[in-house]
Amino acid sequence: MTVLTCASTGQSITLLGERIADSGEAKVWRTNRNGYLAKVYHDQTPERVQKLAVMIAHRPKEPNSHLNHISFAWPKSVLKDAQGNCVGFLMPEIKEGKELIDIYNPKRRKDLKLEVDWRFLHTTALNIASIIEAIHISGYVLGDIKPQNILVNDRALPSIIDTDSFQVRNPKNNKVYRCLVGSEGFTPPELIDQDFSSIDQTEVHDRFRLTVIIYQLLFGGESPFAGKLTGAGEPPEANDRIRQGLWLYAPNGLMQPVERTIPLEIIHPEVQRCFLRCFNDGYKNSNLRPTAGDWVKALRLAVNELTICGKVDSHYYSRTYGKCYWCDRSVKLGIDIFPKKHTSYKDKDADAYNNRGLSRYVLGDIKGAINDYNQALRINPNHADAYNNRELARSTLGDKQGAINDYNQALHIDANFTQAYINLLIIRYKMIALILIGLIAVSSLSLIIFANNLNSETNSNLDKDYVNRCSEHFKLKDYTEAVDDCNEAVKINSNNDEAYFLRGAAYFKLKDYTEAVNNCNKAVNINPNNDKVYFLRGASHSMNKNMYQGMEDFRKAASLGNEEAKEILKDIQQ
């Protein structure tokens, strides 16, 4: 069993079981830290260590923090061996995600029994563009964008992995750590056959790769460079087609569609224009390719223009096209890549509203999502998913009691839950409703106490900047940065229980409940009478399904006068 050390915290990280991935440069392992994996290199180099240090110090802003989603498996901390050598890094684990090819390839979808429609694929494309836009804003170039490096969950939320292969520029000295790899079919024409180790790439190169990914999502997994070539001679390979600008809608017309080709005209006009700008205008002038931000705007319009077919519940089409292309295609070819769901008409209509509500929620239209869930429940009052989804939307808007009522109703409908698990979920969701509303206020109070302590003898060396920065990061919901500020605070004064509490609160917000418990343990050892630490530790234990210990901490917090803990105990007794 291999034990490494987390450089940022000094904690031991144990590699568990068998490796879950193995490549030419590294192996990926599960660890004893819940929700985190370790990537351990076969051979470490000084340049790779420097690159990791820059990435850890300059993390891009998480675009989907409001959805409690991890958009990129970003290096969190360097890992060191017993000799103090950097051997790899710690990163968040992306759970319940499918590779992008499983989402856009009809055969793979069928084999995996995934219910994915065209709206889901549009939303996935939109979210990928949004994530890449955030990465570009932070000055990074992805380089090797390919389907294997993008995972997608059942909410159409993508996560980008293999982030340590990105091109990284150190903002302090402008030193560039290049991306050394590329993938056939995704490399822009000006980079084909080039030596990546000697080229500083730009986001303009990523624009080409992103456009290919979006094309595959919207057009059944087909490449924009696949079709029937006119003229004599052997057809060129994929890279040669890209180099020559041979795609289905090139001005020279040398590439022609085949019978199964999905035509460009069925998608929203703004999306069509983005494809033409990339592969036609951008072929000669790469700066004319649409940016990730351009794609976000176009795809947002396209998603809002999609409507459900009146004949087949899984068919969506663009209002700008005016009819259901998928019905026409299935009649013509005898193949439906979005097959009909086996549900009643009543369930079909309710599901349609429920699915649209989920898409609206992902797009940030929370009130619109609630309206759709309401309509689904008018059609089918026993739609557990609609209640469950409305609970999430209401929680986002701060409607604590409405959220609890909806979740209880969902549990009442779904008889497959055991009574014990029902109780667990009720406690969880009541607790979450309390914490999401109250924890920031509690943390703000702690920050004030923390600031006041700066003048005391024990804390006289603490830097006020860390307190101010931590406070601002909590307000901005940038909890990763809040953790970093607390790391600096405890380095200066390892006996400050408020700093440990704040770091635990930030980890709780990041859903790292094990680390939240660890920080609360340290705070309790320093000050055994801090009621809010016991409350936070109780919440963290409960979220990790350690209900017994959670209840013990709630009782302790209540005995010290914590009102939130008293309310939870009162609710449970009822």
N, C-alpha and C positions, 0 to 999 in steps of 0.2 A: 504494500500500500504506500503510495507516494504522498508525501506531505510537503506542501510549498508554503510560502509566506506572502501574504498580501502586502505589497509595499506601502500602500496608502494608510492602512490601519494597523499593520503588524500582526494581524490575526493569521492563524494557521488555516490553510485550505487543503483539504484531503481529496485526492482524486478517487472517485468511486467506480467500482465495477469495470466493465469493458469500455473501451473507447467507443464513441458514437459516430465518429467520422475520422477518416484518415486520408490525407492527401500527400503530395510529394514534399510539402514543406512543413506540415504540422499534423498533430492529432488533437481531436477535441474530446474532452472528458466531462462527465458529470462530476459535481463536487458536493461536499457536505453542506454547502451554503445554498439554501433553498432559492431556486429561480436563477441560478448562475452556473455557467459552464466555464471550463478552463481550456484555452487553446495553448498547446505546448509545442514549440517549434523543434524540429529535428536538429537544426543548426541555427544558433542565434548569431546575429552580426551587430556590431556597434551602430550601424546606420538604422537597422530595424528598431533597436532600443530607443534611439533618438526620435524616430518617427512615432513610436507609441507614446513617448513622453509628450510630443506636440498634440497628438489626438486627445489624450487624456486631459490635457490642460485647456483644450479649446473644443469642447463638445458642441455640435450644432443644436439649435433649439428644437425641442421635440414638437412637431406640428400637431400631434394627436394626443397631447397630454390630457385634454378635456375628455377624451374617450378612454382614459386609462390604458393606452395602447403603446407598445414599444415599436417605433417605426424603423429603428436600425440597431443592430447588435453592436453597439459602440464599445470599444475597450474601456473598462471601468478602472482597472488598476493593473500595474505590472505585477507579475508573480516571480518570486525569487526562490532558488533552491537553497540547500543547507549551506552552501559556500557563498551565498549572497549574489549569485549570478542571475541576471534576468533570463528566464527561460520561456516566457510567454505572458499571457494576460488573462484577466478575469472579464467575462462579458455576460450580459443578460441572456437567458434562455428564451427562445421564441417557441411558445407552446401552441399546439393545435393548429399549426399552419401547414398548408399544402404547397408544393412547388407550383410555380406559375403555370408550367406546362399542364399540370393536372387540372387547372382551372379553364384554360382556353382550348385545350385539345378535346374535341367531342368524344373520341374513343376512350381517352383516359377518364373523362368525366363519367362516361357510362360504366366503365369497369369499376370505378370507385363509388358509383351510385351517388354522385354529387348533383344536387338540384341547383343548377346555375343557369340563369337566364341572361339575356343581352343587357338588361339593366344592371345586373350584378357586374358584368364585365366592363360596362361603361364606368361604373362607380369605382371599380378596382383601378382602371386606367387613370381616372381622376386623382385617386389617392396616391398612386405611384408618382404621378407628376408633381403633386403637392410635396411629397417627401423629398424628391430630388431637387425641387426648388429650394427647400430649406437647407439642403446640403450645399447647394451652389452658393447661396447667400453667405454661408460661413466660409467660403473660399476653397472648398474641396472639389475635386474632380473624381467621379466614381471610376472612370476607366473601363473596367470589365463589367459592363451591364449585360446580364444574360438571365434567362429564366431560372436557372438553378440557384441564382443568388437572391431570388425574391420569393418569399413565402407569403401566403394569403390565408386569412382565417375566414370563418363563415359569416363575418360581418363586412366582407369585401375590404378589409383593412390589411394592407401589405406590410411586410417587414423586410428590410434589406440586410443580408448577412454578408460575411466575408469583407467587412468594412476595412480591415487592415491592409487590403490590397489597393485602397484608394490612393490617388495622388494627393500628397499632403505638402502644404507650404507653411513653413515656420513664419508666423507674422512678425517675429522679432528680428530675424536676420534674412528673411526671404529665401532661405535654403529650401530646395524642392526635393522631396522624396517621391520618386516616380512610381507610377503603376507599371509593372513589368509584364502584365499579361493582357491578352485580348481574346475575343471569341469570334470564330468565323460566322459571317452573316450579320454581325453587329458592329463591325469595325468600319468607320467612315472611309470613303474612297481615298482620301489624302493620306491615311495612315496604313493602308494595306501594304504589307511587305516591308514596313519600316521597323527599325530597331527601337522598341519602346523604352529601353534603358537609356537612350540618348535623346529622348524627346520630352519636352515639357508640354503636356496636354492642357487644353482649356475646356471650359464648359461647352464651347461650340462643338467639340467632338462628342460630348455626352448627348447633345441635342439629337444627333443622328441615331445613336443607340436607343434613346428613349422613344423616338418615333417608330422604330422597328418593333419595339415591345408593344406599343399601343396598337400598331397595325395588327399584330398577331392576336391581341386580345379581342379586337372588334371584328376580325375577319376569319374566325374559325381556326386560328392557329397557323394560317398560311403566311408565307413570307411575301413581302411586297415585290420580291425579285424572282418569284416563281410564276411560270406561265409558259405559253407556247411561243418559241422564237421563230420568226419568219426568216427566210433565206437559207442558203446551203451551208454545209459544214457541220462539224460537231458543236453541240451547244456548250457554251462556256460554263466553267464552275461558278459556284456562288460568289466567291470573291471577285472573279473576273466580271461577273454581271454588275456587281456594285461599282467596281472600278470604271466600267463603261457607262454607268448610269442607266442600265437596262432594267426598267421596272414597268409595271402594267400600264401606267399612265404617263410615260415619258413622251415628249413631243415627237421623237423620231418614230414612234409606233412600231418598233421592232419586236416588242413583247406583247403578245395577245392573250386575253383570258381564255381559260378552258371552261368546260360546261359547269364544273363545280365552283368556279370563281364567284365570290360574293362581290357585287359591283360597288364601286365607290359611291355611287349616287344615293344609296339607301341611308347614308349617315348624314348627320347635321352639316349644313353648308360650311360652318366655321371649322368643323373638324376636317372636312374635305380640303379646305384652303390650307390648313396646317400641313397635311400630307404633301400637297403640291408644292408648298414653299420649301419643305425639307428636301424632297427628292428631285424636284425640277430646278427651282431657283437656287437652292442650296447646293446643287451638284457643282455648279461653276463658282459660286460664292458662298462659302460655308457660313458666313455671318448672317445670311438671310434665313437660315433655318429657324423655326420657331423655338423660343426658349421654353423651359419647363413652366414658367409663369404664363406664357401664351397658351400652352396646352391646358393649364388649369382653367383659364377663362373659357376656352372653346368647349372643353368637356363638361364644364358646369352648365353651359347653355344646352348642350346635347342631352344631358341627363334630365334636365327639366322639361325637355321637349318629347321625351319618351312616353308612350301611352300603351296600355295593355290591349291585346287583341280581344275582340268580342267572341272569338271561336275557341281559341286555345289559351288556357290560363298561363302557360309558360312563354308565350310569345309577346315580346315588346317590339315596337317599331317607332320610328321618328315621325312626329306629326308633319315635319317638313317633307317627308317622302309621301305621306298620305294614305298608305295602305300597308297591310302586313306582308312584308317580303317573305317571311319564314313559311307562311301558309302556301304562298305561290311556289316557293322552292321545294317544299316537301311533296307537292303534287307533281312538279316537273321531274324531280330526281328520285322520288320515292324514299327520301332520307330526310329526317327532321333532326337537326342538331340540338334543338331545344324541345324534347318530347313532352307531351302532355302529362300533367300530374294526374294521378288516380284519386281524385277527390270529388265530392258532390258539388253541385252548383253553389249551394249555400256556403260550403267550406271554401270553394274556389274564390268567391267574391270576398269573403272575410280575409282569406289569405292574401289576396291582392292588396287590400288596404293595409294589412299588417306588414307586408313586404315593402310597400311604398313608404309606410311609416318608418321602417328600419332604415331605408335609404335616406329619407329626409333627416333622420337623427344623425346618421353618419356625416351628412353634409352640413350639419349644424343648425338645421331648421327644427328646433325642438318643439315649438308650438304647432307647426305643421304636422310633425310626427304624432303628437298627441291627438290632433283632429282625426288623423287616419286611424289610429288605434280606437278612438271612440266610434268611428264608423264601422270598423271591424266587429266591435262588440255589440253594436245595434243589430248587425246581421246575424251574428252568432254569439249570444251571451255567455257561452261556455268555451270561448276561445282562450285557453290558458296562456298561450304565447303572447297574445295581445295584451292581456293583463300584465304579464311579466315585463314586456317591453315598455308598456305605459308606466310601470313602476320606475324603470330606469330613467325615462324622460322626466317624470315628476321629480325624482331625486335630483336630477340635474338643475331643475328650476327651483329647488329648495322646498318643494311641497312635501314635507316629512310625513304628515299623516296620510295624505293621499297615496304616497308611495307604499307605506305600510299596508294600507287597505287593499291596494292592488295586488301586492305580493301574497297577502293572506288569501285573497280570492283565487289566485292562480294555484296556490297549494290546495285549496279546498276542491278545486276542479280535478286536479291531478291526483288520483288515488294511488299512484305508484310510490309516493313518498312514504317512508315509515314515519311513525309518530315522533320518534326520537329525532330524525333528521328534520322534520317539520319544525320542531322546537328549536333546533340548531339554526335553521335558516331565519326563523322569526327573530331570534336573538341577534343574529348577524345583521339583519337588515334594519332592525330598530337601532342597533348600535352604530351601524354605518350612517344612518340618518342623523343620529346625534353627533357623531364625530365629524362628519363632513361639514355640519353647520357650526359645531362648537369647538373643534380642535384648533382652527386658526385663531379663534378668540383666546383659547387657552394658551396657544403658542405665543400670541402677541403679548399676553400678560407675562409669560416667561421671559420674553425678550426685554420687557421693561425691567423685570427683576434682574435679569442678566446685566442690563445697562447700569442699573443702580449699583450693582456689586463692583463695578469697575473702580469705584473709589475706595473699596475696602482693601485691607492690607493683603489678603490672600489673592486678590485679583488685580493688584496694582499694575501688573505687567501686561494685562490683556489689551489688545489693540481695539479701539472703538470701531474701527473700520469693519472688522469682522461682524460685529453686532449689527451695524447699520446695513451692511450687505446682506446678511442673513435675513433681516427683517424685510428688505426689499424683495429678496428672492421668494420669500413666502407669499408676499402680496402678488407677485407675478406667477405664482405656482411653479416656479423653477426649483424644484426640490433637490435636484442633483447638485445645483450650485450651492444650495443651503447646506447640504452635507459637506461640501468642500470647505465652506466657511467654518463649520463646526470642527472639522478636522484640524484646521489651523488653530482654532481656539483651544482645543484640548492638548495640542502640542505645546502651547505656551503654559497652560495650567491644567494639569491632568486631574485636578481635584474639583473641578467646577461641575456640579451635578446638573446645572441648568443647560450647559453646553451639551452634555450627554443626552439630556431630555430632548433638546431641540433636534439633535441628530436623529434620535429615535423617532420623533414626530415626522421628520422628513422622510425617513425610511418607510414609515407607515404609509405616507402618501404615495410612495413609490411601490407599494405593495410588497416590500421586502420585510415581512413580519418577523422573520427570524432575527434579522439584524436589528429591528426595532426592539425586540426583547433583549438582545445582548446589550444594547445601549441603556435600556432601562435598568438592567441588572447593575451596570456600573454606577448609574445615578443613585440607585437605592443603597448601594454599598457606601456611598459618600454621605447621603442624607436619607436615613430610613423613615423620615416623617414627611416626605414630599408626596402629597395625595395625588397630584396629577400624574406623577410617574407611575404609581400603582394603577391608575385608571388606564393610562396608555398601554402599560404592559398587559393588563387584563384584556383590552381590546385586541392587542397583537396576538396573545395566546388564543383567543377565541377565533380569530381569523385563520389561525393555523390548525383549527379544529381541536385544540387542547382546551376543551370547555371547563374541565374541572379546575385547572390552574387559573383560567380566566376568571371564573367565579370567585376563587379565593382572593385574587387581586382586586376585583370589584368590591368585595366585602371589606378588604383592608382600606381601600380608597374611601369607601363610604364611612368607615369608622373614623377616618381622619377629616371628615367633613366635606368630601367631594360630592357635589350635588348631582353631576351626571351619573356617577356610580349609584347613588341613591335612587335615581329615576329608573335605571336599568333593573335594579333589584326589585323595585316596586312593580314594574311591568311583568317581570318573570313570576313573581308571587301571584299576580292576578291570573 
